[in-house]
């Protein structure tokens, strides 16, 4: 059996959102004009989430090195004939590594990002985009949200595929099971309210910027956070920050409805292939350490500083719109240090998908 029409993914994504057309309560996007929420828009989501993998080695931030055509074709070939590709990979391995948490070995735990990023994170993104189009009074928010989510998932899978040609079950699990399943899950008001009010889940996107000298994408990344208020300490919450990292910490609420958070954990340093069977590959990650300090207002990130032993970067500072006022104008600013004395800095603007960045060397 073959799925001849690749755009079946898009049709299914849009149809899932038909069930929430009449809903007008906003859980994940409320139109804040400061902090990270001020940078949330369809273009920003496409850049941050679609190219998120470029933060990790062996992928390069240099846009001209992306083999996008090869990636799209290989993703299409796998999605259009999923059962043949799974046969080559092995059904037992597919179910145990991609679908159900049957192994805790990092080489076999591809299911973990599937649940956290594609199912929960991707589902929240779908609801958030529907709310964004609705808040901005654009026509057909259901259709536009479906198109946006489908586009970023396809870009994400194609960029991650890179130059590989052959059976790849990762996009099969990601798109057909977890992305579509997450979108369906978050059509439920009860689910959206739980994640929004009990776990205070939201997106803290990067401030992506283009460096024209080296044609690189800088300071991008799509991250999610959750805060669970401790019942015995009303101003303290257990904090979880996840994307290509996983940081756990404590968030301390201040009298002005702003919060300071300290968190530590692991981050993705690089991708590596651990197995190729019948031409089908298994990819895992090597982990390193990361620590961060975050400052937010009403769950919209205002500033962060993150240190790590990543291969590409060791220190990154972000100041979001609403922190610095320049004659009534408040851009986002950022700077970073790499492991080979690279320095990067730049700015972002509200509602713009990308800003501009300077880099002293690759």
N, C-alpha and C positions, 0 to 999 in steps of 0.2 A: 504494500500500500504506500502510495506517495502523496504528499501534500503538494500538488502541482502549483498552487497559487501562493506565493510567498506573502502576498498582502492579506491572506487569511488572518495573520497576526493582527494587522491593523483593524480589520473588520470586527474581530472578536473584542479587541480593546475598546473600540467605540461602543459596541453593543452593550458591554458591561456597564457603561456609564449612563445608558438610557434610564436605568432604574433610579437615578438620583437627580434627574433634571429639575424636579420641583422643590428640591431642598435648598434652603437659603441660610442655614446656620453655618458659620465659618469656624472650623476647628484648627486649621493649620496655616491659614493666610488671612490676615485682618487688615492689610494695607498700611502697616507701620512705615513711617517715613524716616526711620533711623535704624541703625544697626544692620545686621545681616538680612533681616526681612525686607529692608528697602532695596536689596539687590536681587531678590527673588523675582524672576520673570522667565518666560519660556526660553529665551536665548541663553540666559545664564545657566539654566538647568541643562540645556543641550551641551554647553561647553564644559561645565564643571563635571557633570556625570558622564557625558559621552567620552571625554578624554581623560577621565580620572586615572586610568592605568598608566598614563605617561609619567606619573610621579615615581614609578618603580623601574629599576633596572631589570631587564636589558632594554626596555623601551626608552626612546629618546624624546626629549621635549621639543626637538626640532621638527617642525611640522612637515618639512619636505621629505623626511625619512619615513613617514607613515605610508605603508602600502595599502591604502584604503581600498583600491580596486580589488586587490587580491583578497583582502579581508571580507568585503561584501560578497564576493562570489563564493568564497568558501563557507561563509555563514549561510548563504542561500542554499548551497548544495546540501548542507547538513540539515537545515530546517525543512527542505522540500522532500527529503527522504529519511526521516528520523529513525525508523525501525531498522533499516539496513545499517545505518551508522552505529546504532546501539548493539546490533548483532556482532559487528566487528569489535566493538569495545568490550562487549560481554555484559549480559543483562544483570548478572549477579553483582558485578563490579559497579555498574551504573546505579543500581538500586542502593547499594551499600555505601557508595562514595558521594553520589550526587543528590539522592532523594531522601534517604532515611539516615539518621545518625547512628550508624552501626559500628563506627570506628572512631577512636579519639586520636589516632595517629595523624600528624599534620599532613603526611603524604596522601592520606585517604579521607580527609575531612573537608572535601569540597562542598559538602552539604552545609557547613557553617555559614559562609557568606551567602549561600542561596537563601537561607531562612532569614538572616539578619538584614542583608542589603536588598536582595531581589524581592523577597516576599513582604517583609514588614516595611523596609525603606521604600521599595518600589511602589507598594500599595499606598503609602502615605503621599508619595510624590504625585500619584494619579489624582488623589483627592485634592491635594494642594493646588494642582494645576487647574482642576475644575473650579475651585474657589477663586483662583487668581483671575480667570477669564470672567467669572461672574461678578466679582468685585469691580472689575474694570468695564462692566456693561458691554462686553463684546458679544456679538451674536453667536449662536450655536456653541455654547461653552462645552457641551458634551463632545461634539465633534472635534473642536480645537484641542481639548485636553487629550483625547484619544490619539490625534495626530502627533502632538508634542511628545507624549510618552512613548509611542511606537518609534518615533524618530530617534529619541535619545537612546533607547534600548538597542536599536539596530547599529547606531554609531558606536556605542559602547562595546558591543560584541565584535564589530568589524575591526576596531582599533586594537582590542585585546587579542584578536586572532593573529594580527600582524602578517608575517610572511608564510605562516604555516598553510600547507595545502594537504588536505586529507580528512579523514573522519575526526570530528570534534564534537563530543556529546555535551560540552559545557553550554553552548547556546541553546541546545535542545531542552535541557533541564531549566535553564534560566528563564527562557521566554515562554515555553509551552506550559510549564508547571508553576514556577514561582512568580514570574511577573504577572501573568494573567490571573493566577490565584490570588495574589496580593491585591490587584486592582478590584477583583470581585469582593474580597474581604472588606475593603475599606469603603464599599458602597453602603455598608451598614452604619447607621448613626450610632448604634450602641458601641461598635468597635471603634469608630472615630472618636467618640466621646471618651472612651476608656483610655486610649493612647494620648489624647489631647489633655484631659483634665486630671486623670490619675497618674499617668506617667509623664505628663508635660512634654510629650515628644514634639520635636520640631526639626527643621533643617537649618544647619549652619554652613552655608556654602562658602567656598573660597572667593577671592576677588581676582578672577582670571584676568590676565593682561598679556598683550602681544608685544614681543620684543622685535622690532623691525630689522635690527642689525643682524641678528642670528636666526630670525624667523622661528623663534621659540615661543611656546606657551608657558607662562609663568604663574605661580601662585594659585593655581586652580585646584579643585578637589571638591567632592560632594560628601558632606558629613551630616550625621544625625546625632541628636542628643536626647536623652531621657533623664528626668529627675523624679525621684520618688520621695515624697516628704516623709521623714521619719516620725512615727506617731509619738515618740517620747521627746522629740526636739522639733517643735513646729517651724523653726527658722533654719533647719538643716535638712538637706535632701541628699539621698544617695544618687550619684551622678554616673552616667554612662555615655561616653562619646565614641561613636563608631563610624567607620568608613573603610579606608584601607588601613585603619588602626583600631584598637580597642582600648580605651582608657577608662579606668574606674577611679572615682574620687568622691569628694564631698563638696556640696554647694551650700554657701552660707548667704541667706537672704538678709539684706540690709533694710533699714527703715524706709528708704526712698524707693522701694520695690526694685532695687538693683541687687544683683548677686555676684559674689566672688567665688570662684570654683578652683579647686586644686585637684589634679588628676594625674595618674601614672598608669603605664601599661605597655602594650606591645604595638609595634608597627611593622608594616610590610616593607622589607628592604629590597627584595628582588624575587622575580619569578624564575622557576627552573623546571625543566621537564624531567620527570622521574621514571617514566615508562612509555614505551611505544609498542603496542600490540596490534598486529594486523593493520598497521598504519595509523591507528588511533592513539593519540597521546594523552597522558595524564600529567597535569601541571600542578605544582604546589608552590608554596612561598617559603622564603627564609625570613625569620622574624628578628627584629631588634627591639630596643627599648625607646620609649618616648614619655615625656612629661610635659604638662601644660598648665598654664594659669589662664583663666577665662573670666571676663567681666561682661555681664549682660544686663539689659533692662527689659523686664517683662518677657524674658526668654528670647529676646533679640540680641545677638552678640554684638557688643561694642568694641571689644579689644581682646586680643589673645597673644600669648607668646608660647611657643612650643619648641622644645629642645629634643634632639634624638641622635641616634647613631646611624641614621639612614645613609645610604651610599651617596645619594645626590645632595643631601642637605643636612645641616646640623642645628640651625637655628632659624626660626621664622617669627616675625612680628606682624600683626595685622591690626590696623585701626580702621574701623568701619565708619561710614557716613553717620554724622551725629555726634562725633567725638570732638573734632576740630572744626571751628567756624572761621572761614576766611571771607570776611565782608559779606556775610549772609549766604555763603556758599560752603557746603560741607562735603568734600570728596572723601573717599576711602584711601588710605595710604598703607603701604606695606614695604617690608625689607626682609632680606634673608641672607644667610651665609652658607656657602657650600663647603664641602670637605677638602677642596683644593683651592682655598682662598678665593672662591668666586663670591662676588657680591651682586645682589639683585635688589632693585627697588622700583616702585611704580605707584600708580594711582588707579582708582576705579571711580565710576560715576553711577548714580542711581539710574536704574532701568536700562543701563547699557550692558550688553552681554560681555564685553571685554574692555579693559582699559589699556594703558600703555606702560611698558616696563623698560628699564635699563638693566643691562648685564655687562659686567666688565670683561668676562671671558666665558667660554664653554667649559 
